[in-house]
């Protein structure tokens, strides 16, 4: 299965057992790394965003750059 034939995806960073694929429409696909394909999530950004670069991992944060914004996504700390 291909996630990113059209629109195109950028290079995919991995974190733990997950891969993050950002496409030009601003949708991030989260795929579990392994022998079998498993789509964990599909996360659209703002409607006017266009994915412009490879996602980056900085510590425990995922950085996504679009044509209009820079997103910093981090798992919320447990209470």
N, C-alpha and C positions, 0 to 999 in steps of 0.2 A: 504494500500500500504506500502511496506517495501522498504526503500532506501538502506539499508545496510546489506543484507543477505550475499553476497559475493562480494567484500571483506568486512571484518568486519568493523564496525564503533566503535568509542570510545564513552564514555559517552558524553552527549550533554549539553553544557551550554546554557542558555537563556539570551537574552538581549532585553529589551523592549518586543515587541510582536514577536520576532524571536528566532528560535532555530538553532544552528550551529552543523552540523554533519560532522565530518572529517572521511573519510575512509582510508584504508591502501594504496590505489592507489593515495592518495594525492588530492582527490576531496572533496571540502566542499560543502555540500548541505545546503541551507538556506530555512527553513520552517517557515511559519507564524503560530504562536500558535493560536488555536481556535477550534471551533466545526467541521469545515470542513478542510480536507487536502488541503494545498496550498503550492506548491513548488515555492518559490520566486526566487531562483537562484541556479546555479550549477557552481562552480568555481574551475577549475583544477589548481594545482600548477605546478611547473616545472616537466618536463617529468620524470626526474630521482628521484623525491621525493617519499618517502613512509611515509604515516602518522604514527606517532609513539606514540602519546599521546592525551589525552583529550584536546581540545581547551580550552583556558582560557580567561576570561574577566578581564581587568585591566583598570578601569575608562572607557574611551570611546574607548579603543583599544581591538582588538581581537588578541590573540597570538596563533600561530600554530607552533608546533614543528614537524619536519620531521626527517628522517634519515640523511639528509644533511644540513638542514637549520633551522633557527628560523625566522618566519615571524611575523611582527607587522603591523597590518592593522588598519587604522584609517580613518574615513570619512574626506574628504577634507573640510577645513573651507570655508564658503561662502564668496564671495568677495563683 
